[in-house]
Amino acid sequence: MASPPDAHNSAHGAVHGQLIQSRDIHGDVNVYSPQAPATVADVSLDPPRLATAVRGRDGLLEALRDAMAPGAPEPHVLTGPGGFGKTTVAAALAEHARTEGWTVFWVRPDAILPSMLEIAVELGASRTEAEQVKGAPRSAARWVWRHLDAAPHPWLLVIDNADRPELLDPENRPGEQRGWMRSSPGGFVLVTSRVNDPALWAPAKVHRVEILTHQAARSALSDHAGAEDIPGAEALAERLGGVPIALALAGRILATHGLLFPDAWSLLERLKDDVTGLDRLASPLIAGTSSERELLSGVWSLSLRLVGERFPQAERLLEFLALLGPEGMHVSVRRLPISALRGGLLDDPASPLDEATLARSINALIVQGLVRSSLDRGEPAVHLHPLVAETVSAGLTSSDAPLIDEVTSLLFRQNGRDPFQESIAHFHILRRRARWGDPLPGDDPDFRESPELVSQAVEIVRLLNLAGLSEGAESMGRRFVRDLESQLGESHPETLRMRHGIAESWLQQGELTKAERAYHDLLETNLAVHGEEHDATFSARFMVALMPLRRGDWQAAVTGFRPLIESRTRRYGPDDGRVLLARENVAFALMHLGDVRRAEDEFLAVREIRLRTLDVEHPLVAMSDYYLGRAAFMAGDCDRAGEHLRRCVDVRERTLGHGHPDSEDSREWLERVNEEAN
């Protein structure tokens, strides 16, 4: 054999495949190229790390920790609206599992196949086999779960944001556990999803993640702001409704923009009328591809898109409900008759609106957590979380004016069914129009050509007063009354009703001198126009008699109301609503004159009459309870006073809203009674 540099290569016989350099090769040679390495999926299986402490979830986390064991009989599912903290709870459980020595796998449904295959490989499976099964998802699921079941160490698998459950199993209900969500002897499975449908997940254990309590919300806000005892933190947390994503955004804003917002009060002032300012302030602070899930508008618009894929009317329906029931107010299902909605914006020609379609659309919104169902005074009702309603309505633009027109028309057609809700809805609609610069009913209307517009203008002011929005009532009333006086005349009945509404707004604002002067003028004009027995004259005389009561001139109030009670009773009977109001006013004056027993008997008699014609949860019955509570407290009976006032507070908060002046007043008296009792 020759030696270098004279050496040469030679091959004898057939050669199959690649020829390699050699000295001498004799015989057949088969050389195969090496197999290309299997592709490594670029997926992350690591859980997110918590930036702050988890607040208000102790009970839920304890239940999950107790259930977390290899071989748990069923998976567990966290459900709730976007932004309510499902991922945070799952991340906290992941941290606990890691400290217990468990392996944690964090999977997102949009990459579930490569992620689950990668889990199997990490547990010792062949990457080559993983490549072979990845084209057959059902076989891949069986293959992956065989490795998970046989894992040598316990594991926690979190499938986060399973908002499209079909990604877990395109052919079967996820709860059947034939797809990617299964129980296993090797570990514990936790799923997070916006879809709150226990039947879909059964037999998995479903936990609904709710808003935070007041104390937990305040602590969470302080955690995200990186400071304790922030002035105004409790008020801001309450404004944000205990919604974790809103608290996190506000905290980041406070932490980053200390010069603009030195305390929570300053940020609260910025958000007073528009909570979506959170998104505008926080969006520069949000990085990454998941920003849609980290802004208020994003989390709920994503839910809407998920619903809209199957129910095209759902998005408009949510906007409709946000306008009809702002501030979390309950909307009775009877306010949504098909006969009133058919032909409107909710009626899609491609999917005609009928009762079944409407019911399915409402249910889809409920399942996504955007809407809640309940019984309101014994009737089926739905409501939005106040922050959801505010965010949705804030997203409306002037191009949505036809929707607002439709809601306004429905409110007026159903006028009087629930005056308190109607007043709040009208107020928010007017404010939304004003922000767009749209003309309002008082912007150069022609009242002479539209009697309907006259009635609407007067009714809006009355409802605003009823809702305790006296400043808004005064502003709107003063705009309307100028046109009414010039077009219809100063003594026209509708002009007088509008003046009455303005005077009432002054009374609510404590401007007694202005209000009393206005009521005296109204009484004089109504006597001249309508005469002694007309209802408008009686209303003006009633308010004139009320003025001494508001000033604390108790004997003058008794003297003023007694002839009104006598004349009204002769004409309309003892059960007339105005008679009962006048009797309550006399009793209130007697109570302050020291005749508490007589006053209490009168309050009780009025309440019994009202219960014959009104529901026990009617605001007028609540007003009777308020007066009975005040009388019992003055008599020194705190137990009975507390019983009456608790009933009053409960009804007023549900019918008038938590922030209504009457609700606040009754709460203050209940607190006073409780302090005295303790």
Disulfide bonds with the S-S distance in Angstrom:
none
